Amino acid sequence: MEGLVAIALLLGGGLKSLQVAALATGLPFSFVLLSALLGRPWRCSYEIRR
């Protein structure tokens, strides 16, 4: 399925549209990873004090 979408984007808008689609797909996941990374030290210090 992803291959068909990639082919359609390449034929319709070229490489630039494929790059924009990949960035738009990965951007929300990076926010999830960043929030997990920033929340970890707080959670660990909370467990130590308990």
N, CA, C and O of each residue as an XYZ file, in Angstrom:
200
protein
N       0.820     -1.190      0.000
C       0.000      0.000      0.000
C       0.873      1.268      0.000
O       0.620      2.205     -0.757
N       1.913      1.279      0.871
C       2.771      2.454      0.913
C       3.518      2.648     -0.407
O       3.787      3.775     -0.825
N       3.840      1.549     -1.040
C       4.530      1.636     -2.320
C       3.685      2.320     -3.385
O       4.187      3.108     -4.186
N       2.388      2.005     -3.379
C       1.491      2.638     -4.344
C       1.363      4.135     -4.079
O       1.310      4.932     -5.015
N       1.313      4.511     -2.818
C       1.243      5.926     -2.472
C       2.523      6.628     -2.898
O       2.479      7.740     -3.425
N       3.663      5.985     -2.671
C       4.944      6.575     -3.060
C       5.030      6.745     -4.575
O       5.508      7.770     -5.060
N       4.574      5.753     -5.314
C       4.597      5.851     -6.774
C       3.686      6.975     -7.246
O       4.050      7.742     -8.137
N       2.504      7.074     -6.652
C       1.574      8.134     -7.036
C       2.157      9.513     -6.739
O       2.017     10.436     -7.541
N       2.810      9.652     -5.587
C       3.414     10.941     -5.252
C       4.572     11.277     -6.190
O       4.735     12.428     -6.594
N       5.374     10.273     -6.533
C       6.489     10.518     -7.442
C       5.997     10.913     -8.833
O       6.559     11.807     -9.467
N       4.950     10.245     -9.300
C       4.429     10.568    -10.628
C       3.689     11.896    -10.631
O       3.751     12.642    -11.609
N       2.989     12.196     -9.541
C       2.184     13.405     -9.500
C       2.971     14.661     -9.183
O       2.800     15.683     -9.848
N       3.830     14.602     -8.177
C       4.497     15.824     -7.758
C       5.999     15.736     -7.702
O       6.667     16.725     -7.402
N       6.535     14.590     -7.980
C       7.987     14.444     -7.966
C       8.523     14.099     -6.587
O       7.768     13.767     -5.673
N       9.814     14.183     -6.458
C      10.514     13.793     -5.235
C      10.180     14.715     -4.073
O      10.115     14.276     -2.925
N       9.971     15.985     -4.366
C       9.690     16.953     -3.301
C       8.405     16.589     -2.543
O       8.370     16.672     -1.315
N       7.368     16.194     -3.253
C       6.112     15.833     -2.579
C       6.276     14.561     -1.751
O       5.666     14.427     -0.690
N       7.090     13.635     -2.228
C       7.356     12.417     -1.464
C       8.113     12.737     -0.181
O       7.836     12.150      0.865
N       9.067     13.663     -0.250
C       9.811     14.070      0.932
C       8.906     14.781      1.936
O       9.025     14.556      3.141
N       8.014     15.627      1.459
C       7.087     16.329      2.348
C       6.146     15.342      3.026
O       5.849     15.490      4.211
N       5.677     14.345      2.298
C       4.794     13.335      2.881
C       5.518     12.516      3.947
O       4.936     12.195      4.984
N       6.773     12.180      3.701
C       7.546     11.422      4.687
C       7.784     12.247      5.939
O       7.725     11.722      7.050
N       8.051     13.532      5.770
C       8.261     14.416      6.913
C       6.974     14.584      7.714
O       7.002     14.555      8.944
N       5.860     14.757      7.034
C       4.578     14.929      7.722
C       4.170     13.663      8.461
O       3.485     13.740      9.481
N       4.570     12.520      7.973
C       4.251     11.258      8.637
C       5.119     11.053      9.872
O       4.633     10.546     10.883
N       6.381     11.431      9.813
C       7.308     11.186     10.912
C       7.307     12.240     11.996
O       7.760     11.978     13.110
N       6.807     13.428     11.697
C       6.872     14.528     12.657
C       6.089     14.251     13.945
O       6.628     14.505     15.023
N       4.858     13.749     13.898
C       4.163     13.469     15.164
C       4.884     12.422     16.030
O       4.876     12.517     17.257
N       5.495     11.443     15.396
C       6.217     10.418     16.136
C       7.423     11.006     16.859
O       7.769     10.562     17.955
N       8.066     12.003     16.252
C       9.210     12.630     16.910
C       8.772     13.382     18.166
O       9.516     13.428     19.146
N       7.577     13.972     18.151
C       7.073     14.634     19.355
C       6.799     13.628     20.472
O       7.039     13.919     21.644
N       6.306     12.464     20.115
C       6.070     11.412     21.114
C       7.391     10.971     21.733
O       7.491     10.828     22.952
N       8.397     10.756     20.905
C       9.703     10.346     21.421
C      10.337     11.435     22.283
O      10.945     11.135     23.310
N      10.201     12.681     21.877
C      10.766     13.782     22.637
C      10.093     13.910     24.006
O      10.768     14.142     25.009
N       8.780     13.760     24.052
C       8.090     13.852     25.341
C       8.463     12.685     26.256
O       8.561     12.863     27.470
N       8.672     11.500     25.692
C       9.106     10.365     26.496
C      10.515     10.589     27.036
O      10.813     10.237     28.177
N      11.368     11.169     26.221
C      12.739     11.437     26.638
C      12.782     12.490     27.739
O      13.537     12.346     28.701
N      11.991     13.538     27.612
C      12.004     14.606     28.605
C      11.293     14.196     29.898
O      11.625     14.718     30.962
N      10.343     13.295     29.838
C       9.612     12.876     31.020
C      10.314     11.811     31.845
O       9.965     11.591     33.005
N      11.284     11.161     31.265
C      11.958     10.062     31.962
C      12.717     10.503     33.215
O      12.552      9.858     34.251
N      13.532     11.552     33.192
C      14.257     11.928     34.419
C      13.310     12.309     35.562
O      13.580     12.008     36.725
N      12.212     12.965     35.226
C      11.246     13.351     36.263
C      10.635     12.111     36.910
O      10.481     12.054     38.130
N      10.288     11.120     36.091
C       9.681      9.906     36.603
C      10.671      9.130     37.473
O      10.291      8.588     38.511
N      11.925      9.075     37.060
C      12.935      8.355     37.835
C      13.188      9.032     39.178
O      13.313      8.347     40.193
N      13.264     10.344     39.205
C      13.503     11.035     40.471
C      12.303     10.890     41.398
O      12.469     10.848     42.617
N      11.104     10.815     40.845
C       9.907     10.623     41.652
C       9.930      9.243     42.326
O       9.565      9.109     43.494
N      10.367      8.215     41.572
C      10.409      6.859     42.131
C      11.490      6.726     43.189
O      11.316      5.959     44.136
N      12.597      7.442     43.066
C      13.672      7.368     44.047
C      13.219      7.978     45.370
O      13.513      7.446     46.440
N      12.498      9.101     45.291
C      12.045      9.768     46.512
C      10.940      9.007     47.235
O      10.748      9.197     48.436
N      10.228      8.169     46.542
C       9.133      7.406     47.131
C       9.617      6.381     48.035
O       8.821      5.645     48.618
